[in-house]
Amino acid sequence: MRVLSKINPELQEILDWWKDWIFSVDVEENAYTSRQGPYDCDYGTSVEYLKELQKAPHIGFPECSKGVSFGTEPKRYPKEWDETIKECDKKLIGFLGAKYGAVKMYYPKDGFLGWHNNANAPGYNIIMSYTENGGGYFEYEHPISKEIVRLQDPGGWTIKVGYFGGHDEPDQVFWHAAKTDEPRLTLAYVIPDAWMWEEMIADIEEY
């Protein structure tokens, strides 16, 4: 997993447009923040929970979370938001050359995404997250060393890129989780090929 050092101004403009819209509609007031699974943010992002998951086959999807997922069913937000949500995908898929959008998420304070590995949907990923004050983090288990690595949000937008391996790639299965102490946004997209992914990274950093 690599954190990009710079953000192309065109991409920055799209991300800020999304951020400004999200905060203008007051998500916590107007959408249902779902809590999936029986666990809270502390246990769902704990190493204890990770080790428990790893004792049995894992499909890939997160089994516990707290937040609002946009563009998924069932919808837990006003229908009139759909047009802006689709426009977000159109803008970012166009800029990134992405195959599809994997996540468009709003996390409230104490929101989280429990440990999971996305091995059911392997691919070259880009993850873009925002907190105003750096109160959130992304954490992962290194596929080879098994070291737990925490990437603290710096405040503002941060972009990470990495490959999430499939069930048939045990040395590249990428366990990860996220947690926040303040409202946090995440947008994640999957790029179809390695060369396109590398070109995308260059476009973002080497403008």
Beta strands, then each sheet from edge to edge (+ up, - down):
strand 1: 2-3
strand 2: 34-36
strand 3: 65-69
strand 4: 100-107
strand 5: 112-116
strand 6: 123-131
strand 7: 136-141
strand 8: 148-152
strand 9: 156-164
strand 10: 176-180
strand 11: 184-191
sheet 1: 1+ 9- 6+ 11- 4+ 3- 2+
sheet 2: 1+ 9- 6+ 11- 4+ 3- 5+ 10- 7+ 8-
end
